[in-house]
Amino acid sequence: MDPVVTCLADFEALARGALPPATYAHIAGGSADGQTVDANTAALKQFRIVSRILVDCRDGSTRVSLMGEAFAHPMLLAPLSYQRLVHPEGEIATAQAADALDTGMIVSTLASQPLEAVAGVLPRNKWFQLYLQARWDDTISLVRRAESAGYTALVVTVDAPVTGMRNQAERAGFRQPADVVAVNLPATRDVGQIALEPGQSRVFQGAMLHAPTWEAIRRLLGETDLPIVLKGVLSAADARAARDLGVSGLVVSNHGGRALAPSPTAVEVLPEIRQAVGEDFPLLADGGVRRGSDVFVYLALGADAVLIGRPQLYALAVNGALGVARMLRLVRDELELTMALAGCPSVSDIGIDRLRHREVEPSS
Ligand SMILES: Cc1cc2nc3c(=O)[nH]c(=O)nc-3n(C[C@H](O)[C@H](O)[C@H](O)COP(=O)(O)O)c2cc1C
């Protein structure tokens, strides 16, 4: 491994040099001008961590429990589509790293490897990310396959009923390569677009025609015993509605700035969502996690765990499974160091009282 890799940002710099520019733009970019991608990192930088001194940390650990399932750390690998874009083994290599570092992994509906093969590499802590399909039978077929393969939760992504304006990737000329496909979906999954009448909208009566609604979540809850987590919640009212419907947990997320832009960051809305759902309701969050201290900030704001997105692909591009394992090791070590220095031997010691808003720095 290249000795210059000391933190996750080093992986990004190396990946940027190694990947075709259009592929890098596709991964790094967001919707519109990328303002929400930038906001995610900026939001985390607003905080300082207040340490408490002379705390006995000898029994310290980062262990957490999510919906009754034990995790060695409060970080999971976010669902990322088409991982073979950056490495021939794609999701299989990522899963090997997750297993080696005892880290939870959420496998995307748009994975470029069979969901069963990825599950085969992961003895535990594997969740499946579900995009509800235009045909209900296609959705149920994915659910049954995820159940049989041993996935222990379904993460239903609800913030991307249509693809956002990916101007940065478009400008760079990104095209999906013909050999990197969503292998878990049927080749013909279009329900067939009906011809639009004059005056109808390509978005509302076109792309959104088969987009899921609350009714689909209600129906899905009746179809499976797996816990259902909704990913992409940013409003306290939606969070409460989801909890009341019987959803088991939420991911507070703006999809890494790739869906609605501008939209709030998870950092901004997490405290009000925590308040809305209550202390014990499982809440995960993502966007911009690049340091162990970022994980700490999210936990202090009310998350039980965080998801790590883009750094997976950067590390995978640089050094395959070994790269992803190194990336996970770095962020895990950083979290442990941050907790030790802050005087928080366990995740439950990390509270809002440990955060201070940064003073606004005078402009030079
Ligand atoms: C290249 C790329 C592909 C993604 N694919 C999916 C996906 O298939 N399903 C999903 O729910 N989220 C997807 N996301 C969003 C991530 O799961 C996650 O919410 C986001 O990347 C977190 O922000 P971060 O990259 O700053 O860590 C994708 C994000 C990126 C960058």
The ligand as an SDF file (V2000), in Angstrom:
LIG
                    3D

 31 33  0  0  0  0  0  0  0  0999 V2000
  -21.5700    6.6650   -6.8700 C   0  0  0  0  0  0  0  0  0  0  0  0
  -22.6990    6.5950   -5.8820 C   0  0  0  0  0  0  0  0  0  0  0  0
  -23.6670    5.6150   -6.0170 C   0  0  0  0  0  0  0  0  0  0  0  0
  -24.7220    5.5410   -5.0940 C   0  0  0  0  0  0  0  0  0  0  0  0
  -25.6490    4.5360   -5.2220 N   0  0  0  0  0  0  0  0  0  0  0  0
  -26.6540    4.4370   -4.3160 C   0  0  0  0  0  0  0  0  0  0  0  0
  -27.5910    3.3780   -4.3920 C   0  0  0  0  0  0  0  0  0  0  0  0
  -27.5190    2.5180   -5.2860 O   0  0  0  0  0  0  0  0  0  0  0  0
  -28.5780    3.3320   -3.4780 N   0  0  0  0  0  0  0  0  0  0  0  0
  -28.6910    4.2580   -2.4660 C   0  0  0  0  0  0  0  0  0  0  0  0
  -29.5870    4.1670   -1.6420 O   0  0  0  0  0  0  0  0  0  0  0  0
  -27.7910    5.2600   -2.3470 N   0  0  0  0  0  0  0  0  0  0  0  0
  -26.7790    5.3630   -3.2370 C   0  0  0  0  0  0  0  0  0  0  0  0
  -25.8580    6.3640   -3.0940 N   0  0  0  0  0  0  0  0  0  0  0  0
  -25.9150    7.2540   -1.9160 C   0  0  0  0  0  0  0  0  0  0  0  0
  -25.1020    6.6330   -0.7570 C   0  0  0  0  0  0  0  0  0  0  0  0
  -25.6990    5.4630   -0.2630 O   0  0  0  0  0  0  0  0  0  0  0  0
  -24.9330    7.5970    0.4310 C   0  0  0  0  0  0  0  0  0  0  0  0
  -26.1900    8.0580    0.8450 O   0  0  0  0  0  0  0  0  0  0  0  0
  -24.0170    8.7820    0.1310 C   0  0  0  0  0  0  0  0  0  0  0  0
  -22.9790    8.4270   -0.7520 O   0  0  0  0  0  0  0  0  0  0  0  0
  -23.4070    9.2850    1.4440 C   0  0  0  0  0  0  0  0  0  0  0  0
  -22.5970   10.3970    1.2440 O   0  0  0  0  0  0  0  0  0  0  0  0
  -20.9880   10.3170    1.1420 P   0  0  0  0  0  0  0  0  0  0  0  0
  -20.6730    9.7570   -0.2020 O   0  0  0  0  0  0  0  0  0  0  0  0
  -20.5930   11.7610    1.2730 O   0  0  0  0  0  0  0  0  0  0  0  0
  -20.4630    9.4640    2.2770 O   0  0  0  0  0  0  0  0  0  0  0  0
  -24.8030    6.4800   -4.0180 C   0  0  0  0  0  0  0  0  0  0  0  0
  -23.8140    7.4560   -3.8890 C   0  0  0  0  0  0  0  0  0  0  0  0
  -22.7650    7.5190   -4.7950 C   0  0  0  0  0  0  0  0  0  0  0  0
  -21.7020    8.5650   -4.5900 C   0  0  0  0  0  0  0  0  0  0  0  0
  1  2  1  0
  2  3  1  0
  2 30  2  0
  3  4  2  0
  4  5  1  0
  4 28  1  0
  5  6  2  0
  6  7  1  0
  6 13  1  0
  7  8  2  0
  7  9  1  0
  9 10  1  0
 10 11  2  0
 10 12  1  0
 12 13  2  0
 13 14  1  0
 14 15  1  0
 14 28  1  0
 15 16  1  0
 16 17  1  0
 16 18  1  0
 18 19  1  0
 18 20  1  0
 20 21  1  0
 20 22  1  0
 22 23  1  0
 23 24  1  0
 24 25  2  0
 24 26  1  0
 24 27  1  0
 28 29  2  0
 29 30  1  0
 30 31  1  0
M  END
$$$$
